[in-house]
Amino acid sequence: MHILIAADSFKDALDAPGVCHAIERGILAAMPNAHIRCFPLADGGEGTAQILIFHSGGQQVQCTVKDPLFRPVQAIYGLSGNGETAFIEMAQASGLQLLAPESRNPLYTTTFGTGELIADALQRGARNIVLGIGGSATNDGGMGMAAALGLRFLDADGLSLEPVGQNLGKVHRIAGRLNINTRVEVICDVDNPLFGPTGAAQVYAPQKGADEAAVAELDAGLAHFAGLLHEYSGKEIAHLPGAGAAGGLGAGAMAFLDAQMRRGIEAVMEYTGFETALAGIDLIVTGEGKIDRQTHYGKLIRGICAMAKVHGIPVIAFCGALDASASDIRELGLLAAFSISNKPQSLAEAIAQTEVGLEQAATQVFRVVASK
């Protein structure tokens, strides 16, 4: 039997390669002659750069950049094996997890560090950039990113403004022009426009520490900034799906970098060559921390099942917690789903036992498969 193990990380427990290898060990204990290929995946969120580095035979690059409050922070991004493509997660430099809860306020945060990562990749000769924009602490419309790349944002008196959210409404003119002959793809699974009731500030700024007054100020600032983006790029961007992602970094990337927006799992599958890897495969094994009705609206397992259906390959999944009916599992496209938890335990205990649980569950399931 030829088996492809295509799994994401189990959050806070085990990274994607670790998940795949634990399942592999379990299968081989039951079926020593099975032909297995481990194919770690991500859905476009946290850990995507690591996966794209892995599949491209690339390397990590570490550099010191500005965090959301302009403090120095060590951040990493990836370069593909041929050095032509950079894989950047903006959360490395501009992520909410970099700030203590009491320091979170998108009026004062910036995407400047994300721009520094892009600048470093360009300096190293990257011809393509894949930019993941999840997990941001920011609401600056991409102003910080663009400032790091050389643009200046001027007020009515011609003075340079600090590229943070509270200054969006004060920008009178954008000075300079970026000439980046590099293809930029933004991985984004958010459809929000730049401003308005479903825009960046009103939907996401409260999660980043903004109170009601700050939300109103940021939303008004983004509405004002939208006109400047239109003037700079010649394109109507503010209402495009994803413009409001990462506090408007989506719009900024489209305007300043001429970026194209891509759905996360679609981009990851393309860059990893997932469909090509399905040739000759009899069964796909996947998994995630919890499978429930909401998994149907998720990205990774749904994407895997959709592709597998095209090729007529069955898919089974392992998970930490299984809270889905048989009909839910079928609707998702899975042949079957199995929990790795076989006894009552706390979340901390479950996380600690993830690797062992995956291995043991895979052994038990594939003993049944081997007996057929």
N, C-alpha and C positions, 0 to 999 in steps of 0.2 A: 504494500500500500504506500502511495506517495502522499505525504501530508505536509501542508503548509501551515505553520503556526504564525498567525498575524495578530499580534496583541499590542495594546497600548500599555502604559504603566498602570499600576494600581496605586492611586494617589496616596502619598505619605507612607507607602509600604515597600514598593519594589518598582524599579524602572522597567521600561518596555523590554530591553534585552534580557533582564533578569526574569521577567514573567515568561517570556518565550522559552528560555533555557530550563526553567523549572518544569514547565509542561513537557518539554522534550524529554527530560530525564524520566518523568513519570510514564510517558508513552513507551520509551525504550525498555523500561522495566517489565512492561507487559508484552511488548512486541519488539524484540531485539532486532528483527530483520526489517523493520519499517524504514522507509526512506523519508527523512524529515529535513525540511528547510525552515530555519527560524527567520522570520521576516518582521522584526519589530516595526510598529507604526505609531503614528500620532494623528490627532484630528485637526491639527493646525494651531492648537493652543500650546500651553507650557510643555516643553520637551521636544517640540517639533524640530528645532535646529539640531539637536542631538541626533534625531532620527535621520535627518537629511545628510548630516555629516557621515553617519554610519554607512548609509547606502551609496554615497558618492565616493567613499574611500578618502574622505577629506580630513581636515584637521581643525582643532579649536585655535582661535586667536584670542589672546587676552590683552586688554588695554584699560588704562585708567581714563574714565570719562566723568562727566557731571551727573550726579543723581538728580531726582526731581527738585531738590532744593539747592542745586548748584554746588553740592559738596562732592569731593572726589570719591569714586567708587570703582572697584574692579569689576569689569564686565567682560563677558565672552560672546563671541559669535563664531560662525563656522565658515570655512572656505572649502569648496568642493575639491576633489582630488586633482582636477586639472587647473584649479585656481581661478576659474572663470566665474563662478557663482558664489555669492556670499549669502549665508543664511543668518538673518538677524531677528532676534526677538526683542521688541522695544522694552519689554518688562525688565530686561537685564539692566537697562540704564534708567528707565522712566516708570518703573513698576510700583504699584501700590505697596507691595511687600517690602520695599526698601525703606518705608517710612513707618515710624511708630504711630499708633492710632492718634495720639495727641498732636502729631505733626502734620496730619493730613488736612489739606485745604487746597482745592484746585484753583483758587484765586492766585496762589503763590507758586505753583509747581510748573515745571517746564519739560519739554521734550528735547532740550538742548543735547543731552547725552546720547539720545538716539541718533541725532544728526552727527555727533562725533563718531559713532560706530559706522555710520554710512560713509563718512569722510575717510575713515581708516581703510574701509574696504575698497573705496575708489582709489586710494593711494597705492594699494597693493595690486591694482590692475583688474579688479572685478568688472566683468562685462554685464553681469546680471545680478540683481539683488532680489532676494525673496524676504520680505519684511512681514513678520507676524506682529499684530498690533493689539493683542489681548492683554488684560491685566494692568491697564495704565493708572497712574496716579494723577493724570493731567487733564486739562481742559483748555489748551492754548491754541487749538486750531492748527497745530503743526508749526506754529511760529518759532518755537525753540529749535526744532529740527532744522528749519530753513536758516535760522540765524547762525547755527553752527556750520552750515555749508556756505555762508558768506553773505546772505541778505541782511539788510538793516531795515528796521521798522521805525518810522519817524512820526513824531506827533506834529501838531499844527505849527509848532515853532521850529520844526526841522531837527529836533533833538531825538537821539536814539532812545527807544523804549526797551526796557527789560522784557524778554520774550516769555511772559507769564500770562495766565488767564485774565487777571484784573486789568491788563493793558490792551485787551482786544478792542475795546470800544474807543481807545485813544489813538489808534493807528490812523494816520492821515495819508501816509504814502509808503510804498514799499520801494526801497532803494536797492538797485542792483538787479542782476539777472543771472539765474543759474543756467549753466550750459553743460548738463550732465549727459553724455552720450552713453548712457547705461540703461538697460531695460530693467524696470522696477515692477515687481508684482507684489501686491499687498494681500496677505492672507487675512481674510475677514469673514466672519459669519454673522455679522450684525448688519441690519438693513436700515438703521435709523438715519434720518436726514441730519443736516448740520445743526439746525436750530428749530424751535417750535415745540409744541406739546410732546412730540415723540423724538425730539432732538437730543443731542449729546448732554447738554446741561440738565434739562428737566428730567431726563430718565436716569442718567448715570452719576451726575455730580454729587447727589446726596450720599451715594455709596463711597465717595472719595473724601468725605468730610465737609461738604458744603451745606450751610444752613439755607433757609428759605430766601433770605436776602442775597446771599452769594449766588444761588441758583438763578435768580432773576437777573443779577448783574452779568453773569456769565452768558446767559441766553441772549441778552441784548447785545453783548459784545460779539458773540458769534454771528448774530444777524448783521451787525455792522461789518464784520470781517468778511462775510460772504461776498459783499460788493467788491472788496479789494481783491479777493481771490478771482472773481470774475474778470475784473480789470486786468489782473496780472496774466491770467491764462487764456483769456478769450473764450472760456467755456463756462457754461452754467453748471456748477458743481454742487451747490448747497443741498439740492433736493435729490441727488443721486443716492441710491441705496449704499450704505456704508460710509457716507460722508461724515456722519456723526460718530463713527467708531473711534474709540480711544480719545475721547474729548475733542474730536474734530481732526485728529491726525489723519484720518482717512481722506478728508477733504484737502488737507494740506499736502498730502502725498500726491493726490491727483493733480492739484494745481501746480505745485513747485517741481515735482519729479516726473510729471506725466505718467503716473503709475496706473496700472490696471488692477482692478479688484478681482480676487479669486476666492472661491469657497475653499475652506481649509482642507477638508478630506479630499476634494478633487485635486488640489495642487499637490498634496502629499502623495497621493496615488500616482500622479503623473511623474513626479520627480524621483520616486522610488522604483518606478517600473513595475508596479503591482500587477497590472493586467498581464504583462509578459510573464511574470512569475507563476501565473496560474496554469501555464502549459503543462499538461501531463499530471496535474494534481487531482487526486481522488477525493480529498477531504480537506477543508479548512477548519482550523481551530482558532478561536479568538477568545476575547474576554475583557471584562472591565469590573470595577469594584462593586457595582450594584446594577442588577438588571431588574427593571420594573416597567410600568406602562410608559414612563417618561423616556425610556431608552428608545422608543419608537421615534421620538423627536430628536434623539441625539445624532451624532455624526459618524463616529467610527464604525460601530457595528452595523448601522444602517447602510453606510457606504460599502462595507465589505459584502454584506448580503446582497445588495443591488448588483454589484459586479459579479458575484458568484452565481447569481440567478441567470445572468446572461450566458455564462459558460456551463451551466448545468452542474455546478459543484455544491454538494451539501455543506452546511456550516454548523458547527456546534460551538458552544461557548461555556467558559468557566467564569464564575463570579464569586465575590465575597458574600453578597447578600442577594438572594433570589426572591423577588416579590412580584412575580408575574404569573398569570394563569397560562394554561396550555395554549389557549387561543391567542393570548398576547405574544407568546413566543413564536407561534406560527405566523402571526401577522407581521412580526419583525423580520421574518425570513429565515429564522433559525430552525434547524432540524430538532435541536434539543439544547437545553441549558442546564448546567449543574452548579450547585453551590459547593464551595470548598470548605464550608463551615459544617462540622458534624456534631457540634455540641454548643450549649449556651456559653457565651463568653462576652467580655467587655470589648469595646471598640479597640482599646489598646492591645488587648490580648489577640484579637483577630488580626490586627496589623502586624504584630510580631510573628504570627504563625502563617503569614501569607505564602511565603516560599514553600514551606513544608506542606501546607494545605493544597497548593496547586499541584505539587508533585504527587501527593497521595491520591488526590481526586482523579488526576489523569491516569494513574496506574489502574485504579478501580474501573473506570469507564472503559479503558482500552483492553482490559482483560475480557470484558464482555464482547468488545469488537473482535478480539482475537479468537474467541470461541465460535464465532459464526462461520 
